Amino acid sequence: MTQDHPPLTEGVYYILLALFEARHGYGIMQLVEEMSKGRVRLGAGTIYGAIKTLLEREWIEALDGDGRKKEYIITTNGKKIVEYEILRLRELFDNGIRITKGDG
Amino acid sequence: MKRVKFRFYIDHEHEEKWVNTMAETGWHLKKFWPFIYIFEQGNPSEFIYRNEMVIKRKKDYYEFLASMGVECIHSFGVWAYFRKRREDGPFEIFSGKLEKIKYLARLNTLFLFAAVVNILVLLNNIVLPLLHHEIHQEILWASSLNVLMIALLYVEIQRNTKRKKKLQMHAHIFED
């Protein structure tokens, strides 16, 4: 892990995962809630802010369509970021299991 | 049926709580201005209400929220009230700690600005006439309102700072 890939927030990680398929804001919110079994509930303003930032970074892009219910999808850049995050999560997970099981 | 209520809240959380308590008894906020709130009768607990300081929020923000099932019922000056159907589940504008911290900081900037304006008015009304030895009763009354406002703003800034600190402590050890 380098400074180039700081850990993502849980919300951004799930939003990026949700956008492996094209979705609008409401669809993102629903899927994230479903994937986390209701644990992660993103605020409407939070999703708005995250989408703006992710668009600026070009981790996601907007699909053409009517303005009211715009759909978004993850970009190649975004997918790379998710891959790095999964590696980081695996490191956390592996070390956790290795050390706690060692004691058990 | 409509009902007009007169209240003064300086604290956004206290105001929001009151608006939601009204909604639970079937009175839904329709319009508001400083000190004045207009409610309309409807089904108890049908909606959850949230307020937000909407400085720099543009049209696309309201459109995005509308697409999420969030309705902006009224905005006045820098304040807006939003609502969402309770059956759709919990409703928050911000879910992240860092966002909440930033929001509280922005609120405090606004309050600080208001306090400075009040202090300047106070100085202009009191200190200058004092120097010239001509002070009027009316000016004293007006000034006492300024002093009250400054005191309220001070208390509110302290309260928000405390909330911010609590969130920051949390952010030290927990994920956003």
HADDOCK unambig.tbl for C-alpha pairs under 7 A between the chains (distance, minus, plus):
assign (segid A and resid 9 and name CA) (segid B and resid 176 and name CA) 6.13 0.50 0.50
assign (segid A and resid 25 and name CA) (segid B and resid 68 and name CA) 6.45 0.50 0.50
assign (segid A and resid 26 and name CA) (segid B and resid 67 and name CA) 6.85 0.50 0.50
assign (segid A and resid 26 and name CA) (segid B and resid 68 and name CA) 4.98 0.50 0.50
assign (segid A and resid 42 and name CA) (segid B and resid 95 and name CA) 5.48 0.50 0.50
assign (segid A and resid 43 and name CA) (segid B and resid 91 and name CA) 6.80 0.50 0.50
assign (segid A and resid 43 and name CA) (segid B and resid 92 and name CA) 4.84 0.50 0.50
assign (segid A and resid 43 and name CA) (segid B and resid 93 and name CA) 4.69 0.50 0.50
assign (segid A and resid 43 and name CA) (segid B and resid 94 and name CA) 4.65 0.50 0.50
assign (segid A and resid 43 and name CA) (segid B and resid 95 and name CA) 4.78 0.50 0.50
assign (segid A and resid 44 and name CA) (segid B and resid 65 and name CA) 6.38 0.50 0.50
assign (segid A and resid 44 and name CA) (segid B and resid 68 and name CA) 6.94 0.50 0.50
assign (segid A and resid 44 and name CA) (segid B and resid 92 and name CA) 6.69 0.50 0.50
assign (segid A and resid 44 and name CA) (segid B and resid 93 and name CA) 5.12 0.50 0.50
assign (segid A and resid 44 and name CA) (segid B and resid 94 and name CA) 6.82 0.50 0.50
assign (segid A and resid 45 and name CA) (segid B and resid 93 and name CA) 4.72 0.50 0.50
assign (segid A and resid 45 and name CA) (segid B and resid 94 and name CA) 5.53 0.50 0.50
assign (segid A and resid 46 and name CA) (segid B and resid 93 and name CA) 6.59 0.50 0.50
assign (segid A and resid 46 and name CA) (segid B and resid 94 and name CA) 5.06 0.50 0.50
assign (segid A and resid 46 and name CA) (segid B and resid 95 and name CA) 6.24 0.50 0.50
assign (segid A and resid 68 and name CA) (segid B and resid 63 and name CA) 6.36 0.50 0.50
assign (segid A and resid 68 and name CA) (segid B and resid 67 and name CA) 6.64 0.50 0.50
assign (segid A and resid 69 and name CA) (segid B and resid 67 and name CA) 6.13 0.50 0.50
